[in-house]
Amino acid sequence: MKKLFLGLVIGFSGAAIVFNTSSVSAKKIETNISALFNSITIMVNGKHVDTDNFNYKGVTYVPLRSISELLGKEVIWNNENKTVSIGEQVPEEDQNPPLTIGEYGNTASNLANGGLIAGNDNWVYVSYKESLATPSTKDGLYKIKPDGTQQIKIASNVATYLNLDSDNIYFVDNGIYKLNLSNNQLQKLSSSGTRLVLVGDWLYYNDEDNRIYKMKRDGSQKHSVVNDGTLINVVNNDLFFMRKNVLFKTNILNPQEKKLYTFSSETTLEPIIQNGKIYFHDHRIVYSMNFDATNRKAIYQSEKNNIFSLNVDNKYILLDEGNDGNHGQKTMVKLTLDGKVKDEIGESGLRLYSTSNHYYVTDISAGYNEWYYIDGNKRIPININ
């Protein structure tokens, strides 16, 4: 059977056709052609379509609006920038989600460490579980002052993947929740959820079957984005995700998976995508590479036996390192973004978090969780009452 290649044009009349197109990917072209009109029968979903057509060099062209509207797609012509838009339009704020730390839910580094903290200059929100083995009346979500004082319990949920906007905090706890910060009203947005990232007006999350979904902040317009993948981050409409030990990305507006990088078995499988770079470590060496996985290089090698946690903000790379296991002493090291040592801060912990130039660590002692605020070269206990 001979293949029919179908092209679409905005409209036409007369024997001489002028193509006049302009876009970011094609140069403006104007040329005259001769073509054979109305030589093809057009069928859409088994029904004859009464519309003009012409054939040119084996390609059949029909009016864009006629076919699109028959397929249930709205066609919008923007004369100012000479753009044709088909189908549901993506709001401008969703096309270019903000990237700067503090402008969306949480930092990529905090989320890579489980998202147990999110905050700003006024309040820091901390998830707390007193004992790893047993429930406690102290368990829950707290807001505290940046220096660790004034702890106020705002929910009983042991929350993970905390994300903030100006009015609400979103988190995971056997589902996805939205907590209004002014009246503590709690709303369940989804019955499933294991990871969560807030970007622009959209919440991206994993379900228990490792599928990635997106929905509006109010829980509406929920739909699938990736059928199989562990959510990492969303940057400039590119959704980054892991499948086993391989990092992929796909464009949200034009889905097409692209394999970026395969991590070795020694590498931590939670890369941090931030500041235009991808950061990761293999317990001894910190690496960085570009968003397209090029220019991979080692930027820091620890003299200790283990790097326990990695965190990157807009100015520094922070890490916890030590010679012993989880219960041994750990030291926080501050690096410049190119990996040069700036400072050794002092005793640290298992997981490291940053909010608005404040640093926090959580540690485990005899099966109990402990939170600390880093003040200069000291760690100060945050006593959850």
N, C-alpha and C positions, 0 to 999 in steps of 0.2 A: 504494500500500500504506500502510495506517495505521501510523504509528510507535508503537512500544511503549516507554514510558519506565519503566525498572526502578529501584526504590528498594530499599534493604536495611535491615532492622531486626534487632535482636538476637534477638528472639523475641516471640511473642504468643499470646494465648488469649482466648476470649470475644468478645462482640459489641462491647464498648466498648474502644477502644484508647486508651492513654495514651502520648503521646510525651513523653519526659523526656530532653533532651539538654543537654550542657554541654561547651564547648570554648573555646579562646582566640579563636575567630573567630565564635562564635554565642552569643547569650544563652540562658539556660535557659528553656525553654518547656514548659508543661504544658497540654494541652487534650484534651477528649473529642470523638470523631468516630464516625460511623456508616459502616461499610464493607461491601462485598460480599465474602464469603469464598470461596476455592477456585474462582474463576471462570476461571482461566487455566491452561493446560497449560504446564509449565515443561520446556524441553529444554536440556541442557548437552552440547555436543559431539555433538549428534545423538541423545542418550539421554534418555529420560523421567526426570524427577526427581520422586520421590514426596515432596513437601514442601508444607506449607501456604502459602497466599498470600492476599492480599486486594488489592482495587482501590479506590483512593480518588482521586477527581478526575482520572481518566485515568492515574494512576501505579500500577504494580503493585509490591507490597512482598512480599519473601520473607525468611526468616530468614538473617541474615548468615552464620552459621556453616555452614549447610547448603550454600550455594552456594560459599563460599570454600574449604571443604574438598574439594568436588568438583573445584575448579579447582587443587587442590594447594597451597593457601595456608593456613598455620596461623593460627588466630584466638586471640588472647589478650585476656582481659578483666581489666583492673586496676580492682578495686572501689574502691581508695583514692582514685584521681583520676578515676574514671569514664571510662576511656579504652579504646577497642577498637583493638588493633594487628593488622594483617593482613600476613602474609608475614614475610620475614627481618627481624629486628630489628637496628637499627644501634646498636652499643655507644655508651654515653653519651659516652665520650671522643672518639668520632668525630663526634658530633653538634655538639660545640662545640670545634673545634680551637683550641689556644692561639694567641695573637696577639703576645705580647710578644717582643721581640728576645731571643735566647738560649734561648727555650723550644721553638723548633723549628729545623729544619735550618740555616738561614742567614738573613741579612737579605734583604729584598726588593731592596734597593739593590745589595748584592754580587752577587746572582743576575742582576740587570739588566745588570751589567757583565761577565757571563760566569761568575761564581762561581768565580774563581781562588783565593779565600781564604775560609776559614771558621775560627773559633776561639773561644777563651774566655780566661779570665784566666791559665790555666796554659800552654796550647799554642796555636799558630796553625799551620794546615795550608795549605801554599802549593804550587800547581802551577807547575812551572818547565820551560820549554823554552829552551835556551840560544840557539839560532839559528833564525830563521824559515825558513831554506832547507835546513838539513841536520840529521840526527839527531846526538845527542851522548850520551856516557855519563853526563853530568850531568842529562839530561832525567829528569823524574819528579815524584813527590809527596813533599814534605818536611814534617816537623814542626819548628818552630822556637820558641824562646822569644819572647814578645811584643815584646821589644826587638830582635829580629832575630838573636840569637845562638843557638848550639847547633843548627845545622842537622843533621837526621838524615833520611836518605832512607828512606822506608817502602814505596815502590812505584815501579816503573819506568813506570807509566802517566802520560802527559801528560793530566791530568784537568781537566775543566771541571764547572761546576755542583756544587761541593762542598756537601754537606749533612751535618750531624752529629747523632747522638744521644749518649747517655752512653757507649756502648760501641763505636760503629761510625762510619765515614765512608762516605757514599754518593757516587758520582760518575759522570760520563759519559765514556767513552772507546771509541767504536765499540761502544756497548752500555752497559748500566747495571751497576755493580759495587758490592759491599759489602765493605769492608775492616775486619776486626776490629782494633781499636786495641791490644788487649792481646797478641795473638799474630801480628799481620800476616797472618792467613789471608784470602785473597782469594776471593770468590765472585761469579760472574757471574749476575745476576738476570734480565737480558733481553738478547737479541742485538741489539736496536735501542734507540736512545735518543739524542735530540739536546738535550733540556732536562730539568731535573729539579728538583722542589720536594718537600721532606719536610714534611708537616703531620700532626701527631698520629701515628697508626700507619700512615699511608698515604704511599706515594710516587706522585706525579703526574708524568707525563713525556710528551714528544712522541716519536713515531717519525719515520722518514724521509719518510713520506707526510703529515706534518703532522696526524696524528690524536693525540688526547690520551687516555692510558690512566691507570688507577690500579691499584696493587697493594699488598699488604702488604709490610712491611719485609723479610720473608723470601722475597719473590718470588711468594707465593701469591695466590689470588683476583684474578688479573689480568683486567680487563675494560675495554672502551671507554667513554669519557665524552663526548667530542666528536669528531665525524667529521672536521672540518676547522677547525683553529685553532691558533695559536701560543700556547703556555702562558705566562701572565704570573705569576699567583699564585692562592692559595686563601685566602679569609678568610671566617670564619663560614659555612661550607658554600657560599659563592659562589665559583665558579671563574671567574676573569677570563682572557680570551684575546683575541688579535688575529686578524682576518681581513683581509688586506691592510692598509689604514690605518685600520680601524675597530675600536674596542674594544667587546667584548661581555662579558656575564657570564651564567652559568647556575647554578641551584641544583643541587647534587649530589644531594640527596635527592628533589627534584622537578624534573627537568630541563625547562627552558623558557628558550630563548635570549632575551636582551634586548639590543638595541643601545644602547650608552651614549654613544659619542662618536666623531666622525670627525676624525682629525688631518689637518692640512694637509701638503702635500708637504715643507715646510720643517721640520716637527717631527720630532724623533727618535722612532722608532716603538718605543720600549721604555719605557713609563711605569713609574713606581715606585709601587706601591700599599702604603702604610705609614702608620701613625699616624692611621688614619681618613681619609686623603686620597689623592688621585692626583696625583703630581708628574710633570712633564715639561718639556722645554725645546726651543727652536727654534734653538739655537746662540748666541743672544744674550739671550733672556729665559727666566726660570724661571717656570712656572705651577703653580698648585695648583687642585684642585676636589674636591668631595665624592665619595663612593663612587658616588652616582647620577649623577655628571657635572654636577651643578648648582653654582652659585656659582664658575664658572671665573674666575680672576683672575691677573694678572701680579704676582708677589711680588718679583722682582729683575730688573733689567736691567743687563747687563754693559757696561762702557765699553770692553772689549776686543773683538776681532773674532770670537772663538770661545769657546764653552763646550765643553770636550772631554769632561768626565765629571761626573756628578751622583751624589751619595750622600746618603742621609737616614738618620739614626739617631734614637734616642728624644729627643734634645735639640737637634740641629743639622742644618742643611742644609750640605753640603760640596760645593764645586765646583772644578774646574780650569779656568782661563781663560787665554787668551793672544792675542797679536796675529799670530803667525806660524802656520805649518802644524805638522804633527806633530813636526817636529824642532826647532821653536822653543822658547823658554823659556815655561814655564807657571807660574802662581801658584795656590796653593790659597787659597780664600776660605771662611771659616766664617760662616754666617748663623744667626740664630735661626729658629725654625720659621715665623715670620711674614715672613721674608725680609729682616730688618734685618741689616746688616753688623756682625759682632761682631769679626772679626779677619782680617787677611791673613797667612797663615802663612809663605809664602815659596815657594821653588822646589818644583814638584810634578811631575806626569807625565801620561801619557795616560789611565790608568784609576785610579780611586780606590776604596779599600776601607776598611771600618772593622770592628773587632772589640773589644768591651768597652772602649771609650774609647781604643783605639789605632788609628792611621791608617797606611795603607800605599799606595804608588803603584807602578805598573809603567810602564816607559818603554821605548823602542826607540832604540838607537844603532847605526848602521851595520849594521842587520839583526840585532842581538843584543838579547835581552830583559834588562832590568835591574830588580831589585826594590829598593825603598827603604822604610825605616821613618821616619816623620815624628816627629821629636823636637823639640818646641817649634816654632821657626821654621826648623829645618834638616831636610834629608832625608839620611839616613845609609844608605849602600849595604849591602844584605844580600848578603854574598859566599857564593854557593853553591859549595861545594868539590867 
